[in-house]
Amino acid sequence: MEIDEPSGTVVLSTGTWCYVLRMDGVEGTVRHVHWGAPVPLADAAALPVWADHDNSFAGRSDGVEEYPVEGGARFGVPALEVRFADGSSPVEPVVEGWRVVGEGHITLLQRDRSRPLAWELHYRVRPGGNVIERWTELTHIDEAATDPVLLRRDASAHWPLPQRANWRLSSVHGGWSAENQLERCPLPFGETTLTSRRGHTGHHAGPWVMLDAGDATEESGEVWAMALAASGSWRLTVQRTAAGRVGVVASEGHEGVELSLPPGGRYTTPISVAVYSPDGFGGASRDFHTYVRRHVLPHPDELRPVLYNSWEATSFEVSEENQLALARRAARLGVELFVVDDGWFGARDDDCAGLGDWRPHRRRFPRGLRPLSDEVHGLGMAFGVWVEPEMVNADSDLYRAHPDWALHLPDRSPTELRHQLVLDFSRPEVIDWAYGWLCDLVGDNDVDFLKWDFNRSFTEAGVHVGGQDARKVYVEHGKGLYRVLDRLRERFPRLRVEGCAGGGGRIDLGIIGRSDQVWTSDNTDAVDRLTIQHGFGQIHPAGVMSAWVTDSPNPLTGRVAPLSFRFHSAMAGVLGIGGDLTRWTAQELTEAARLVAVYKEIRPVVQHGRQYRLLAPGERALSAVEYTSAGADRVVVLVWRPTAAFGPGHPPLRLRGLHPHGRYQDEDTGALWTGQTLAAYGLPIPQLPSGDCASALVRLRRID
């Protein structure tokens, strides 16, 4: 970080790109100057601020201010929108200076010229992360006042982009069992908003965007990417003005969600993270992957274990006996973590009852969970259980005792989804209750792992105390969730957590910071997963992407696929097994054990390596992904052909990220190539089995 005090110019540098802003004491604003390839401080201080000199109707600062407020001649999307005690909303900013908080961390200080509101814009460059983090802290500075300031939109950041003739927007859309469908489309003029009004991140979209000038490819061209670390409702608004300005406002909450800032109160937004890459979409993705591993994950150096989950084998019909039978078979495959899914608690004979009553099912586990836990540990595996702490069934002892703990409005009919209601995790007494029984469950049963689920969105959501910020639960619930997870992990340091929300309904940098992996989708079809995993990997690394091998035909789609294809699809992330092992043949069990052993051998490269998307699903007959170790000494390539078709063979796969003069040997065939040849000519496509759903795994090791 460098500062030119005479001009008020600040240059934040990641080492490969920079972000330049300027404090304008006359206008009372912080102006954006540059975001992209590095520029020296002297040049940055002399750069002009982008402005429309001949268009008084454009607004003097639309798209140029670092943190545009509602007020004055500003007609773009505000990052800060408030309502003062007198009902007015215009804000008149004043720059008060800056404060260097630490290495790579600066805070810019602003306040309203006459109203009791101040805000601090935080910018932080993480070492070795090649990203910039931003967040905002807002303070009601009149402690003697009687009225709050209502925050109607309090963005974490506004990210202004440079001038380009054209813009293209990349994002994901989808639904349950079809998450993370990647789309790249021209950015229209006006405002494009991606949002969740559901109280959680959502299956339908993800809180991130990438933008390019329409000419970027997977490995070349400039790409700007932004993400929001928020697990409740959220909004990303991409604005493209007639003057050619483009910016992204990243904020928690959705329209109508307001927060009350009491006199003397202070509120901190979630973090927004941004990347600039001159190396295309793949370069932006790898920068995000590195950031997540170094600065987000609780235990980034660990390798995630191969797990077995019992859901698709037994559904709600779990018992100590059938779980132990599955555990014994799983242990023989080399599984390292055994997870008991839904149905182990309360009166949970189906999804109509039991949520909230977190004690072992008396008929199915008459001795409790501890004997099963001990048996699983005796087999050499860790022990995990499924939980859904944020939910309650109306048919439960908890709901009968505390119906007011569920999200509700007194004069509205409750909407049940999956026969369940949402507990209000913005209430201290509710999260204290959840923390208490979770501590008992983990401590009494020697639990190593929780699969933490969340199977429905908010309805009738209002805070029990009412008032003008009654809808704050849409953001405060997620923060209550964070508090429970943080306390639980502090109490049990060896506990590991998988985040889940009916599949991939709550995947974001906020929840990943409290989890060790996330469940990508309830769709375990090995072909469908290739597309879902492709979209997931745009921001999130393979080392958090849980993927299972399940039965064939697939329980959801009915697709028939060979066991090797199902494994190769799941081996692109954190491998798990979810099929009914009691129905697998001896031949299938032998092959599964072999493939589990292979995965363990390549696991460090897949989970901790650099990912290169060689061929995207749907672009051609084949799709392929490459992983390289940190030193490019080991390489793993996965190739899939979902559908066989007549035609010429596919050209070799041109690998990336290798030492050009190093020699790489195929660990299975012994073939030798130089890195230069593998990049220039490519890796010959391995011989694939005939028919649909064919795949191959190639392992290369540098020998000199």
Secondary structure, DSSP 8 states (H G I E B T S, - for coil): -EEETTTTEEEEE-SS-EEEEEEETTTTEEEEEEEES---HHHHHH------TT-TTS-TTTTTBSS-BSSSS--S--SEEEE-TTS-----EEEEEEEEEETTEEEEEEEESSSSEEEEEEEEE-TTT--EEEEEEEEE--TT-SS-EEEEEE-SEEEEE---S--EEEEEE--TTS--EEEEEE--SEEEEEEE-SSS--SSB-SEEEEE-S---SSSB-EEEEEE--SSSEEEEEEE-TTS-EEEEEEES-TT--EEE-TT-EEE---EEEEEESBHHHHHHHHHHHHIIIII-SSTTS----EEE-HHHHTT---HHHHHHHHHHHHHHT--EEEE-SSSBTT-SSTTB-TT--SB-TTT-TT-SHHHHHHHHHTT-EEEEEE-TTEE-SBSHHHHH-GGGBS--TTS----BTTBEEB-TTSHHHHHHHHHHHHHHHHHHT--EEEE-------S---TT-STTGGGHHHHHHHHHHHHHHHHHHH-TT-EEEE-BTTBSS-SHHHHTT-SEEE--S---HHHHHHHHHHHTTTS-GGGEEEEE--SS-TTT-----HHHHHHHHTTSEEEE-S-GGGS-HHHHHHHHHHHHHHHHHHHHHHHSEEEEEE-TTTSS-EEEEEE-TTS-EEEEEEEESS--SS-----B---S--TT-EEEETTT--EEEHHHHHHT-B------SSSSEEEEEEEEE--
